[in-house]
Amino acid sequence: MVASSAKKGMMASYTKVLQRLGLAPNEAKIYELLLEKSECSTAQISEYTGIHRRNIYDSLTRLTEKGLVFEILQSRENRYQAVDPNKLSELVQEKQALLARILPDLSALQNAPTPEQEVLLYRGLDGWRMYMHDILRIGADFYSVGSRGIWLDKRAQHFFPRFIREIQRKRLRHLHLFDSSLRERTHPIFEHVGTDFRLLPDDIALPCSVDIFGPRVCIVSSRAEEASNEDLSFTVIENAHLAEAFRTWFRFLWEHLPPTAEARHYA
C-alpha cells in the first residue's frame, strides 16, 4: 500500500512536467498511464484515471496526432500503447525549430514603432516580472523615486538575482531616491546600488513610487511590502516626452538632496 501511494505521488509529479512540455492535463495523465501499464483499453484508462470515456477519446486522438500514442486494433476492443518517451524530445525540438523560424518576425513586431503614448497595466507577480523584464529589454538607465527597496521583496527572490546580474552585465546605471523610512535601518538594497542613491526628507511620504527608464514612466500604485499579490499593480505610461520630463524632475531632486551617511558608507 505504501509503495502504491509513493508511485501515485511520483506519477502526479511527472504529469505536471508533461503538462509543462505542452500536453493537456488529460493527455498527460493518459500518456503516463500507458507508459506504466504498457497498453490499456479506454475502459481501463477511465478506471485508472477517473477521466470520462468521452474525454478519453478526444485526448487519445490528440496524443495519436502528436505521435505519442498508437492504437492496437483488436476484434473485441481496441487498445492503446505509448510511444517511446524519447519522442517527447523530438516534439520539443520541433517547437524550438518552429520558434527559431518566426522569432525574427516576432522581434520585428516588438520593435516596430509604437504610438506616441501607450498605457499598460501589469498586475500581481506575473506583472512584476513583466515590469522587470521591460527594464532589461529597453536597456536604458533607471531612475526611481519613493521606493522602499521592493526589488528585494521575498516575492521577487526567484527572479531578482538574474535581474540584477543582467543589470550589471548591460552596465545599466540605476539611481534611487528612496523613501526616508530606509534611513532607520541598513537596508540590504544599499549593497546593490552602491552610492547611487539618496534618501527623501522625513516629511515626504509618498503613497506610491515612480520609476523612469527609456520612454517609460512606471507608477507602482502599492508598496510591494504592503500590498497583497492581487493588489500589486504597475501602471506603465510609454511617452518619451513625459519620461524626459520626469527625468528632469528627478535630476532636480537628486542635485538638491545631499548624499546621506548611508550612501557615503559605500563610497
N, C-alpha and C positions, 0 to 999 in steps of 0.2 A: 504493500500500500504506500509506504514511504517512497519507494523507488518510482512508483507510478506518478505520485504527486510531483516529485522532482522533475520527471520527464515532462510533465504538463507545463511546469513553470519554464523549463528550458524551451519548450515549443513556443510558448507565448512570446518569449524574447526574440526568437527567430522570426516569428510572424511580424513583429514590429519592424525588424530590419528589412524584411521583404517588402513591407509597405513603403519604407523609405527608398527602396530601389525602384518603386513605381508600380507595385501590384496593389490592387484594391484590397480592402480588408478580407472579403470573402475569398478572393483569388489567393491571397497569401495563406489563409488557413487551409484551403483545399490543396494547394501545391505542397505545403509542408506535410500534410497528412499523407499524400500519395508518396512522398519520399520515404516516410516512415513505414507505411503499410505495403509498399511495393505496388499494389493495384487494388482498386475498390470499385464497387458499383455505386450508382447515385444513391441508392438506399443506404449503403454503408457510409458514404460521405455524409449524408444527412444525419445519420445516427451518431457518428463520431464528432461532428462539428456543431450540430444543432441548427444548421442552415436549412431554410425551407427548400424543398426539391426544385421549385420553380426558379429560385435564385441560383441554385447549383448549376442548372443547365446554362444559364447566362454566363456564369463565371467560367465554366468549363469551355464554353465557346471562345471566350476571350483568351483563356490560357492556351487553347489549341492554336489560335491565330498568332499568339506570341511565340509559338514553338516550344512551350514548356510542358505541355501535356499531349499525349496521343491516345486515341480511342482503340480499344481492342474489341473487334466485332465478335459477338457470340450469339448462339441461337436463342438463348433464353434472355439474358440481359447483358448489354454491353458493359465493359469495364474500362477503367481509365488508369493510366500509368504516367508517372512523372518522368520527364527527360532529365538527363544528367545535369546537375546544378551548374556545371561549367557554362551551360547555355546562358545563365544569368550574366556572366562576364561579357558574352557576345552582345547581349541586349544593351548593357551599359556602354560598351564601346560604340555600338551603333548610334546611341543617343549622343555620345560625345562627338562622333563624326558629324552628325546632323547639326549639332550646336556650332561646331567649328565652321561649317559651311555658311551659316546665317549670321554668325557673330559680327563680322564686319558691317553687315547691313543694320544690325541692331545697334551697334555703336554709332553708326551714322545717324540713326534716328535720335539717339540720346543727345548727340552733339549738334543736332540741327538747330537753327536759330529759334529762340524761344520768344514768346510775346514780351513786350516791354515790361509788363508786370504780370506776375502769376502768384497766387496764394495757395499754399499747400497746408494741410493739417495732418500731422502724424500723431498717433495715439499709442499709449502703452509701451511695453518693452520692445515690440517689433518696430514701433515708430521711433523709439530711441536709437535703435540700431541703424535705421534708415538715415536719421539725422547725422549720426557719427560717420556713416558711410559717405554722406554728402560732403562732409568736411574733407575727407581724404580724396574723394573724386574730383572736387573742384580745385583742390591743391593750392589754396591761397592762404596768406597769413590770417590768423584767427584773433578776434577781439571779443572779450566778454565783460559785461557789466552786471554786477549784483549777484554773481554766482556764489554758492557755498561749497564749491568743490564737488559737484554732483558726479563728475567723471569717476570718482572713487566710491560711489554708492555701491553697496553689496550686490545690487541687482545688475550692475554692469560688469561684475567681476569676470564674466566669461568672455566678453568682447573688448574690455578696456586694454588688457596687455597688448593684443595685436594692434589695437588702435594707436596706442602711444608709440609702439615700435615703428609704425608706418609714418606717424607724425615726424619722428626723428629721422627716419630714412629719407623722407621727402624734404627734410630741413625746413619744415613749416614753423614759423615763429608764432607763438600763441601768448597773447598778453591778456592779463586778467585784472579787473577792478573788483576784488572780492568783497562780499558783504562783511561789515565790521564785526560780525559775530565770530569770525575766524581769528580775530585779534586775541581772544581769550584762551586760545589753545594752539598748540603746534599741530596744524592740520597736515596730514601726510601729502596732500596735494602740492604743498610747497616744494617738496623734493622733486616733483616732476616739472615745475615751472621755473625753478631757479630764482633769478632776480626779476623775472618778467611779470611782476605783479605789484599792485598797490592795494591798500585797504580803504574802502569808503569811510567817510566820517561816521561816528557813532549815531548821529542824529538822522542819518539817511537809512531808512529801511524800505527796501523795495519788495512788493508782493510777487515779483517775477524777476527773471533775469533775461538779458538781451545779448545775443551772440551775433557777430557780424563776420562773414567770410565771403570773399569774392563779391558777387552781385546779390548775396542773400542776407536778410535780416531774420533771425530766428528768435521768437519770443517763447520762453519756457514758462507757461502760464501757472505752473505749480512747482514749488521747490521739490526736487526729487525725494528729499529726505522726509517731506511732509505729506506727499501725495501717495495714494494707492496706485497700483499699476493701471487701473482703469481710469483714474483721474489725470494721470500724467499725459500732458499733451504739448506738442511743439507746433506753433503757428509760424510757417516759413513764408516770408514775402520775398519774391525774386524781383528786384528792381535795382538796377545798377546805380541810378541817381540817388535813391533812398539809402542804399547801402553806403555810398560815399558820404552822404550827409551824417549818417550815424558814426562813421569812422572819424569824421571831423570833430563831432561831439566827443567821441572817445578820447581823441588826442588832446582836446582842451582839458578834459578832466585829468588825464594822465599827467600833463605838464603842471597842473596846479595841485597835485597830490604828491607830497614828498615820499621817497622810499621809506618804508617802515623798518623797525628793528628786525622784524621777521625777514624782510627782503634783504637787508644788509647782511644778515647771518649767512645767506647763500652766495654773497658776492665773493 
